[in-house]
Amino acid sequence: MNNNIESKIRESGIPTAEIISHFREKCKVCGHHRIMHDEQGICEGVMNKPCTSGCDSFVSE
């Protein structure tokens, strides 16, 4: 991981377990984890397969 990102995570004070659980949340629109969505919420798919659900906004289950 990039040192700059690591230091931001450390400085945030958010425990790693909370960050992991945040990104493991699934989207109720497409069923993919939050980590598969870009910063605008658009789903980029999983394991090099594009999302075909048309999900353009992450909505937590």
N, C-alpha and C positions, 0 to 999 in steps of 0.2 A: 504494500500500500504506500502511496505517496506520503512522505514525511509531513508535508503541509496539512494534508487531510487528517493524518494521525494526531497532529498537535491540536487541530481544531476540535477533534472528538474529545481528546483529553481535557482541553480547556472548557468544553461545554459542561463537564461534570455529569453528563448522562452516562449511566453504567452501560457497558457493552451489551449486556443481556437485554436492556430496554431497546437499544438500537436494533438488535437482531430481531426482537419480537415485533418491532414496528415494521420492518421490511418483510417479515413473514406473513403479515396480514394479507388476506386474500380479497380480491375485488369481487363484489357481487354481480358485476356486469359480465366480466369475462372469466372469472375464476382464477386468474393468475395472481401471483404474489405482487405486492407493491413494488418490489425491486425490479420487476419486469416493465414497470411504467417509467416513462421519462419525467423530466421536471415539470412538464405541462399536464401530466396525468395520462398521456396517450400510451397505450399498451404496445410494446415493441415485440411481444411474443416471448417464447420460451425455448431454450435449447436450439437456437438458430432457425426456429420456425416462426414465421410472422403470425400475429394474432389475427384471426379472421372474424372475430366477433364484432368488429367495428367500435371497440371500446375506445373512447376518446376522453375519458375522465375517470380516474380511480375513485371508486365508491366502496368503502370498507364494508365487509359483510356484517 
